Amino acid sequence: MEYGMGAAQSIVSRDLWVKLGSSRLEPAGQLTAYGDKALNVMGQCWRQEEKPVEVELWQLEAVGIIEEVNPATTVIVLATPTVSVDKGNGMVQISGDF
């Protein structure tokens, strides 16, 4: 399996894995970066009990890319619609529709 920005899997640091809830890890196959560089990984996990869009939004919020806003208490100055694309492996990619 090769790591890439549009890949079906995401690689996160140990710190982020802890911040996201330290999900149970299962053995992972060997990952290879561009140039055939082997990557050491702790394992792999899925959060299948939740809907893929909810999981992706939760992860984006956990790393500070997006934030939840309550329109009843916060004036929304800027916002963008989003498009959710099924990656074919049960996960989604969320993009801004500018």
Residue pairs with C-beta under 8 A, 6 or more apart in sequence:
1 7
1 9
1 29
1 30
1 31
1 32
2 31
2 32
2 33
2 34
3 9
3 11
3 31
3 32
3 33
3 34
3 39
4 34
6 93
8 87
8 88
8 89
8 91
9 31
9 44
11 31
11 39
11 41
12 20
14 42
16 62
16 63
17 23
17 42
19 62
19 63
20 59
20 62
23 45
23 46
23 47
24 45
25 42
25 43
25 44
25 45
26 43
26 44
26 45
27 43
27 44
28 41
28 42
28 43
28 44
30 38
31 38
31 39
31 41
32 38
32 39
33 39
46 90
47 55
48 90
50 58
52 86
52 90
52 91
52 92
53 84
53 92
53 94
55 91
56 84
56 91
56 92
56 93
56 94
57 66
57 94
60 66
60 94
61 67
61 68
69 76
80 96
80 97
80 98
81 96
81 97
82 94
82 95
82 96
82 97
83 94
83 95
83 96
83 97
84 92
84 93
84 94
85 92
85 93
85 94
85 95
86 92
87 93
